[in-house]
Amino acid sequence: MSSWALRTFTTRKKDPMATIWNSQVRPVLDYCSPLWSPCPTDFKNIDLLEGVQKAFTRRIEGMEGLNYAQRLKELKMNSVQRRQERYKILYIYKIKEQLVPNISDTHGLQFSQRGRHGCKCVVPSYPLYQNKAVTARNSSFALTASSLWNTLPRSIRNISGLSVDSFKRKLDKQLKKCPDEPRCSAIGLYIDMHGRSSNSITHVAKNPQVKRNMEDGEDDVGGLPMWPSFIC
């Protein structure tokens, strides 16, 4: 996907490459990602999408000898998966605040507010008759976004009445506590329930240390956004 941009522009310096990525490649990669993007266990497609950014960052001057996760940290970028999961969380907030229409009149998202559990998104259930239906459902916005929302600390899920920009700032401060280490970076610190390396927020946030960090001081979620201009 990025090959044509690399063929067209000869520079490999950091700032021009950032402009090329943000204006020519990333919009295509992220287009309509809240509607569909790989579910947390669809490792084949996750790695394919991540591979576009992985290959692009490898061509930037000064990134020699760094693995993918190290390059992202050096460039102040986020993985494709983390960025797309963040988009889904933001869209869930917009639905909850009635800033955008719900996804369906008959199977729309519903929210429950139950005491100490806070505001949770009810994970929808649909009748399934074949494996293809299961696969499609597992990658749907309703299922993946609901799971992501319910993974967040209660203080974030209970936010209401704030502008989207204000919610972004509070969300980003919490996500900063959730390490972003792509599967294909060969680090593999975080795993899913089957012991496979995963970088999804739904899996990383279940790590005991990460969970404590995200819940620590959760009543104070102010602060500046973590997403620098290079990726916004």
C-alpha positions as CSV (number, residue, x, y, z in Angstrom):
1,M,0.0,0.0,0.0
2,S,2.9,2.4,0.8
3,S,5.1,1.3,-2.1
4,W,3.8,3.8,-4.5
5,A,4.5,6.7,-2.1
6,L,8.0,5.5,-1.5
7,R,8.6,5.2,-5.2
8,T,7.2,8.7,-5.8
9,F,9.1,10.5,-3.1
10,T,12.8,9.9,-2.8
11,T,13.4,11.6,0.6
12,R,13.7,9.3,3.7
13,K,14.1,12.1,6.3
14,K,11.9,11.9,9.3
15,D,9.7,15.0,8.9
16,P,8.9,14.6,5.2
17,M,8.2,10.9,5.7
18,A,5.8,11.8,8.5
19,T,3.9,14.1,6.1
20,I,3.8,11.5,3.4
21,W,2.5,8.9,5.9
22,N,-0.2,11.2,7.4
23,S,-1.4,12.6,4.1
24,Q,-1.1,9.7,1.6
25,V,-1.0,6.4,3.4
26,R,-2.6,6.5,6.8
27,P,-6.0,7.8,5.6
28,V,-6.4,4.8,3.3
29,L,-5.3,2.4,6.0
30,D,-7.7,3.7,8.6
31,Y,-10.7,4.5,6.3
32,C,-13.9,3.2,7.8
33,S,-11.9,1.2,10.4
34,P,-14.7,1.6,13.1
35,L,-17.1,-0.1,10.7
36,W,-14.7,-3.0,10.2
37,S,-11.2,-3.9,11.3
38,P,-9.8,-7.2,12.4
39,C,-11.1,-8.6,15.7
40,P,-8.4,-9.0,18.5
41,T,-7.8,-12.7,17.6
42,D,-7.8,-12.2,13.8
43,F,-4.0,-12.3,13.8
44,K,-3.5,-12.8,10.1
45,N,-5.3,-9.6,9.1
46,I,-3.9,-7.7,12.0
47,D,-0.4,-8.5,11.0
48,L,-1.1,-7.7,7.3
49,L,-2.3,-4.2,8.3
50,E,0.5,-3.7,10.7
51,G,2.9,-4.8,8.1
52,V,2.2,-1.7,6.0
53,Q,3.3,0.7,8.8
54,K,6.1,-1.6,9.8
55,A,7.6,-1.6,6.3
56,F,7.2,2.2,6.0
57,T,8.9,3.1,9.2
58,R,11.8,0.8,8.4
59,R,12.6,3.1,5.5
60,I,12.9,6.2,7.6
61,E,16.4,7.6,8.2
62,G,17.7,6.9,11.7
63,M,15.6,3.8,12.3
64,E,18.3,1.4,11.4
65,G,18.8,-1.4,14.0
66,L,15.5,-0.8,15.8
67,N,12.6,-3.3,15.9
68,Y,9.1,-2.2,15.0
69,A,8.0,-1.3,18.6
70,Q,11.2,0.7,19.1
71,R,10.6,2.6,15.9
72,L,7.1,3.5,16.9
73,K,8.4,4.8,20.3
74,E,11.1,6.8,18.6
75,L,8.7,8.3,16.1
76,K,6.0,8.8,18.7
77,M,3.6,6.8,16.6
78,N,1.0,4.2,17.6
79,S,0.4,0.8,16.1
80,V,-2.3,0.4,13.5
81,Q,-4.3,-1.8,15.8
82,R,-4.1,0.6,18.8
83,R,-5.1,3.5,16.6
84,Q,-8.1,1.7,15.1
85,E,-9.2,0.4,18.5
86,R,-9.1,4.0,19.8
87,Y,-11.4,5.1,16.9
88,K,-13.9,2.5,18.0
89,I,-13.9,3.6,21.6
90,L,-14.5,7.2,20.5
91,Y,-17.4,6.2,18.3
92,I,-18.9,4.3,21.2
93,Y,-18.8,7.5,23.2
94,K,-20.5,9.4,20.4
95,I,-23.3,6.8,20.3
96,K,-23.7,6.9,24.1
97,E,-23.9,10.7,24.1
98,Q,-26.3,10.6,21.1
99,L,-24.0,12.6,18.9
100,V,-24.3,10.1,16.1
101,P,-27.1,7.5,15.3
102,N,-26.9,4.1,16.9
103,I,-25.8,1.3,14.6
104,S,-29.3,-0.2,14.2
105,D,-32.9,0.3,15.2
106,T,-33.3,-3.3,16.0
107,H,-29.8,-4.4,17.1
108,G,-28.4,-1.0,18.4
109,L,-25.9,-0.8,21.2
110,Q,-27.4,-0.5,24.7
111,F,-25.7,0.8,27.9
112,S,-26.3,-0.3,31.5
113,Q,-25.4,1.6,34.6
114,R,-25.0,-0.7,37.6
115,G,-23.5,0.7,40.7
116,R,-19.8,0.0,41.2
117,H,-19.5,-1.5,37.7
118,G,-20.2,1.8,36.1
119,C,-21.5,2.4,32.5
120,K,-21.1,-0.8,30.5
121,C,-22.0,-1.5,26.9
122,V,-24.2,-4.6,26.5
123,V,-22.5,-7.0,24.2
124,P,-25.1,-7.9,21.6
125,S,-26.0,-11.5,20.8
126,Y,-27.2,-12.7,17.4
127,P,-28.4,-16.1,16.2
128,L,-25.6,-17.9,14.5
129,Y,-26.0,-20.8,12.1
130,Q,-22.6,-21.2,10.4
131,N,-18.9,-20.6,10.8
132,K,-18.8,-17.7,8.4
133,A,-21.4,-15.9,10.4
134,V,-19.4,-16.4,13.5
135,T,-16.3,-14.9,11.8
136,A,-18.2,-11.9,10.5
137,R,-19.8,-11.2,13.9
138,N,-16.5,-11.4,15.8
139,S,-15.1,-8.6,13.6
140,S,-18.2,-6.5,13.7
141,F,-18.2,-3.0,15.3
142,A,-21.0,-4.0,17.8
143,L,-18.9,-6.9,19.3
144,T,-15.4,-5.5,19.2
145,A,-16.2,-2.0,20.2
146,S,-18.4,-3.1,23.1
147,S,-15.6,-5.3,24.4
148,L,-13.1,-2.4,24.1
149,W,-15.4,-0.1,26.0
150,N,-16.0,-2.5,28.8
151,T,-12.3,-2.9,29.2
152,L,-11.8,0.8,30.1
153,P,-11.6,2.0,33.7
154,R,-14.9,2.9,35.3
155,S,-14.0,6.6,35.5
156,I,-13.7,6.7,31.7
157,R,-16.9,4.7,31.0
158,N,-18.9,7.0,33.4
159,I,-17.9,10.2,31.6
160,S,-21.0,12.0,30.2
161,G,-21.7,15.5,29.0
162,L,-18.2,16.3,27.8
163,S,-17.3,17.3,24.3
164,V,-15.6,14.7,22.1
165,D,-12.3,16.5,22.4
166,S,-12.4,16.6,26.2
167,F,-13.2,12.9,26.2
168,K,-10.3,12.2,23.9
169,R,-7.9,13.9,26.3
170,K,-9.1,11.8,29.3
171,L,-9.1,8.6,27.2
172,D,-5.6,9.2,25.9
173,K,-4.2,9.7,29.4
174,Q,-5.5,6.3,30.3
175,L,-4.4,4.6,27.1
176,K,-0.9,5.9,27.7
177,K,-0.8,3.4,30.6
178,C,-1.6,0.5,28.3
179,P,1.6,-0.5,26.5
180,D,1.5,-0.5,22.7
181,E,3.7,-3.3,21.6
182,P,2.6,-4.9,18.2
183,R,2.6,-8.6,17.8
184,C,4.9,-8.4,14.8
185,S,7.6,-6.5,16.8
186,A,8.8,-9.8,18.1
187,I,8.3,-8.7,21.8
188,G,5.2,-10.5,22.7
189,L,4.8,-9.4,26.3
190,Y,1.0,-9.6,26.4
191,I,-1.1,-12.7,25.5
192,D,-4.7,-13.6,25.0
193,M,-6.6,-16.3,26.8
194,H,-5.0,-18.9,24.6
195,G,-1.4,-17.8,25.3
196,R,-1.0,-16.1,21.9
197,S,0.9,-12.8,21.7
198,S,-1.6,-9.9,21.4
199,N,-1.6,-6.1,21.4
200,S,-5.3,-5.5,21.7
201,I,-6.4,-3.3,24.5
202,T,-8.8,-6.0,25.6
203,H,-5.9,-8.4,26.3
204,V,-3.1,-5.9,27.4
205,A,-5.4,-4.3,30.0
206,K,-6.0,-7.6,31.7
207,N,-2.3,-7.9,32.6
208,P,-2.3,-7.4,36.4
209,Q,0.3,-4.6,36.3
210,V,-1.3,-2.8,33.5
211,K,-4.7,-3.1,35.1
212,R,-3.4,-1.6,38.3
213,N,-1.8,1.3,36.5
214,M,-5.0,2.1,34.6
215,E,-7.1,1.9,37.7
216,D,-4.6,3.8,39.9
217,G,-6.0,7.3,40.4
218,E,-8.8,6.7,38.0
219,D,-10.8,9.6,39.4
220,D,-8.1,11.9,38.1
221,V,-8.1,11.5,34.3
222,G,-7.3,15.0,33.2
223,G,-4.2,16.0,31.3
224,L,-2.9,16.4,27.8
225,P,-3.4,14.0,24.9
226,M,-0.8,11.4,24.3
227,W,-1.2,11.4,20.5
228,P,1.5,13.8,19.0
229,S,1.0,15.7,15.8
230,F,2.9,12.9,14.0
231,I,-0.1,10.6,14.2
232,C,-3.1,12.9,14.7
